[in-house]
Amino acid sequence: MGKGRIAPLVHEGLRLAARWLFTVFHDIRVHGAEHVPEGGAAIIAANHPTYLDPAFLMVGLGRPVRFMAWEKPFRLPLLGVMMRAYGAIPVNMKKPGRASFEAAVKVLRGGELFGIFPEGGRTKTAEPMNPVKSGVARLALITGAPIVPATIVGGRRVWRRGELFPKPGPITVYFHPPLRVEAGERARWRRDRTLERQVIDGVLARIHKKLVPSLRRDKRVDRILAAAPQPPTLWVEGLPFIFLAAAWLLLPAEAWPRLGAPNVPWLAGSAALLGLELAVEWRGKGLKWVRQVLPWVTLAAFTWSSFGSPNKWNLPLESAFLIALGWFTFFRFPAYRKVRTPLLLAGYGAWLAEVVTRSRL
């Protein structure tokens, strides 16, 4: 391959950039990369839930992977240049020709990694995968290259079909032990084409081992979000009320109009939102994010009302804290939920301590 000396450099640059982006955005985890041979030909065969799947696969590998890719993006100025530099192989998805298959055989006979999505396109159905095409089996039977099945978990949740952009959410990539077709079986394949089905079934069994349980978990989450919401909790939505009541008890009478009373309208607004939520039985993800954001918005309003405009704060410190908190809440929500109450207690506790301190000045 003429680009052999360039591709490893391109791969490493793109891999590091993708690793950073997906770690921040998707908390990507890669398991089983040791199953991918460090040298020689091999086929990476994976399910295909999103357009980002080639990048999800490559972040855990130290070797470049040549992929077949839809031909239209090659016409785009920047993206096309990057895809060609990486060594992607253009293919007409509606009418894949013999030339694309022969190019894949050439890649494998050159001792490289070749990535393929046997579904032939992104997953469209409610089933774990679309019907699988026979190309992956024929490549293995013709070249003798081992197939390393790979499962991309979480793709459907972060980028559903019909959505314009991906959302935050965890992605996990599993590389499974290789499936090898022995020389004797390859010779038999010339006479018995049913061997292709056996190879495909073996690949699917490995991919589904991690994919099917993850899809069941996703359905359980969807049912929970669609169900009636839990009532507001004392130690999350109730904290603004608790701490404003504490401020009323701790502040001297002369400090209440200056440091306490301005926060009452914000507390009333918070109570109104909670009341509206209960009245209309709001459900789904919108409710979840209102529940998470409302106590922090109320705390920010308390701080503004009590201490003045942001130019009187330590703006770089507060800005860094808010950015870090927003990232943690939005991109690492499962971890955030475990420490949500302690964080809120610390935030409201710091506000109360500052209010009491200023009341004595």
N, C-alpha and C positions, 0 to 999 in steps of 0.2 A: 504494500500500500504506500503510495507516494507521500501520504500525510503521516506516516508512522512516527516520525520524529516530532511532529508538531502536536499530534493528538494527546500524548501524555501530558504535555505542558498545558494545553487547553483544558484537558480533563481536570487537572489538579486545580487550576484557577477557578473553573466553574464549580468544582466539587466543594472547595472551601467557601465560595460565595453562597452556594446553595445550602451548605451545612449551617452557616451562620443564620441565613434567612429563615430556614425551616426550624432551627432551634428556637429562635425568637418567636416565630409565628405559629408553629405547629408542635413544638416540643418533640421533634422527631426522634424516634428510637430505632436502632437497627440491631437485629439479632441474627446470628448465624452467618455472618459475612465470611467466616472461616470455611464455609462449605463451597465458596467460589474458588476454583483453582487459581493459584498465584501465577501460573503460566500455562500456555497452551489454549486450545480452543474449548469453548463451553458456550452453552445456550442458556440465557436467563429468560425464563418464561413466567410471566406474572399476570394477575388479574389487572383490569384497566378501568378503575372508577373515575379518574380525572385526567385532564391534560397535563398535569404536573408529574405523572407517574414516572417517566424516564428520569427526571431529576430526583424524585424520591428514591429510586433504585441506586443511582450513582453515588449518592452522598456517603454511603458506607463502604465503597469499593476503592481500592488503590489502583485499579486498572481502568482504562477507558472501555466503554461499552458502546458498540455500534448499534444503533436502532434503525428500524424502518420507521419512517415518519410520513405523515400526510404531505403531499407534494405542494399544496397551496402556500404554507408558511415559508417555503423556500423563495417565494417571489417577494417577500417583504424585505426591505433593504437591510436592516440591522439583524433581525432574527435569522434571515436566510444566510447571511455571512457566518453567523455563529454556528448554525446547524451544519453548514458545509465544513467549517473548521473542525468541528467535533467529529465529522465523518458520518453523519446521518445519511441514510439511504432513502431518497424520495420514492414514494409509491402512490399510485392512484388507488384510493381505498375502494372505489366503486368497481374498477376493472384492474385489479392487480395483475400485471403482466409477468411473463416468464423472466424478463430481464431483472426484475427486483429479486425474485427467488434465486436466480443465478448469482446475483451480487452478494446475497446472504451466504450462499455456499462458498463463494470466493473468500469472504471474510473469515469463515470458520476454517477453511483449508489453509489460510494464512496464519492460523494460530491465535486468533483474536477472540474476544468476548462478543457475542451477538445477543442483543436484547429483542424479545418479541412478545407481543401481547396476543395470545392465541384467539382471543375473542374477535380480533379484526377491527375493533373500535371500542369506544367507551361502553361500559355496561349500561344497557338500556332498560332491562326488565327488572321485575321485582325479585327474580331469582338471583342467587349469588353471582352468576356470570351469564353472559350471552352464550348461545351455542358455540362451541369451540371448533375452529377450523383445523385441518390436518397438517398445515404447513410445519408446525413445530416438530411433529413426529417424523415427517419426511426429511427434514433437515438433519435430525439425529440419525436416521437410518441411512442416509446417503453419506454423511461425513464421519459418523462414529463419534461425534462430539457428545459429551454428557450434557444432560439437561438439569439445570439447577432451578427447581420451581421456587417462586417467590410470591409471598402474600403481602399485599398492601392493605393494612387495616386502618379504617377511619376516613378513607377517601370520600365515601358517599356523604358523610356528615359534613365535611369541610367544603365540599364543592358539589352540590346536587346538580343534576341535569337541569338546564334552563336558567341557572343563576349566572350572572355576568362575571362575578369575581369570587374567589375562594374566601372562606371565613376562617377565623382561628379555630383550632381544635387539634387534639393529639393525633399524630400519625405514627404508626409502627410498621416497620418493614421486617418481614421474616424471610430469610433465605434457608431453604430446606436442603437436606442431604441430596446429593446428585442422583439422578436416575440414569443408569448406563445401559446401553443396548449392546450386548455382546456380539462379536463378529459372526458367530454361528446364526444368531437370530437375524442379523442384517442380511445374511445370505438367504435365509428362509423367506425374508420379506419379498424378495423378487418373485416368489411363487405364491405367497400368502399375504395379501394386503390387509387381512384382518389384524395383523400385528400393529398397524398404525393405531387402531382403536385401543389396543392394550396399552400402548405408550401414552396416548392421550388420557386414558382413564387413570394411569399412574400419576401423571402430572396433576390432574384435577384433584385426585385424592389428597395429595400433599398441600395444594393451595387451599382447598376447602377445610383442611384440618384447623387452620387458624381463622379463616374467613367466615365460616358459617357461625361459630359461637359469637364472633364480634357483631354480626348482623342481628343476631337474637338479642344481644345487649342493647343495640341501637333501638330496636322495636320496643323494648321495655322502657327505655328512656322516653321515647315518643309517647307511650301510653301514660307515663307519669306526668309529662307536660300537658297532655290533653285532659287529664283528670282535674277535678275540683282542687283549687290550691289549698295548702295548709293555712290556717289562720296566722296573723302576725305574731311574732314571738317577742317575749319580754326582753331578751338579751340581744336582739338585733333592732327591729323596728321600735321597740320600747325604750331604747337607750336615750334618745333626745328628751323624752318626757322625764325620765329618771334624773338625768343630770341637770336639767333646768330646774326641777324641783329641789335638787340638792343645792344649786346656786341660790335659790330663793331662801333656803334655810341658813346658808353660811354667810351670805352677804349682809353687811349692816344695812339698816333701813335707808340711809342716805345714799348708798351706792346702787340700790336697786333701779332707780329710774335711769341711771347712766349705763349700767353694765348688764342689767337683767331684762328690763322691760322691752328693749328693742328686739329681743329674740322671740318674744311671744308670737308676733305675726308669722315667723318662719315655722314655729311649732304648730301653729294653726294650719298652715299650708300642708305640712307633713301629715297632720291628722286628717285633713280633708282628702288627700290622695289615698290614704289607707281606707277611709270610709267609702270612697268611690270604688275602690278595688273590691271591697266586700259586697257592696250593693249590686254591682253588675257581674260578679263572679268572673272576673277577668282571668284568662288562662293563657298558657303558652310561654314562649321565651321572653316576650315583652314584659310579662309580669315578673319573671325571674330577674331581669336586669333592673327593673324599677325597684324591686325589693333590695337589690345589692347597692344601687346607687343612692337611693333616698337617704339613708342614714349619713352618708358621707357628704351629700349636698347640704343636708341640714347642719352638719358640723361646720362646713365651710361658711354657711350663712351665719351661724352663731359667732364664728370667729370674726367675720367681716363686721357684724353689728356691734360686737363688743370692743374690738380693737381698732376699727377704722379701716380705711382703704388699703389695698395691698402695698402701696408705696411706703407704708409704715412697717411692713413685715420684713423679714429676712427673705427677700424674693427668690434669690437663687436656691436657697435651701428648701423653701416651701415648694417651688416649682419642680425641683428634682424629686421631692417626696411624692408630689401628686402624679408625676409622670411614672415613677416606679410603682406607685399604688395602682394606677390605671392599667399598666401593663400586667401586673400580677393578677388583678381581678379579671381582666378580659382574656388574657392568653394562658393563664394557669388557674382557671377557675376551680378545678377539683382541689388543688393545693390551697387556694385561697379560702375555700369553705372551711377547711380544718382550723384555720387561724383567724377567721373573720371576727369572732367575738372578742378574743384578746386584743386584736388590732383596734377595734372600735372602742373598747374599754380604755385602751391607752390614749387614743385620740381625744375622746371626751374627757378623760381624766386630766390630760394636759391642758385642755381648754378651761376646765373648772379650776385647776390650780392657778392658772394665769389670771383668771377673773378674780379669784380670792386675793391673790397677791396685789393686783392693781387696786383693789378696793381699799387696801391698807395704806396706799401711798398718799 
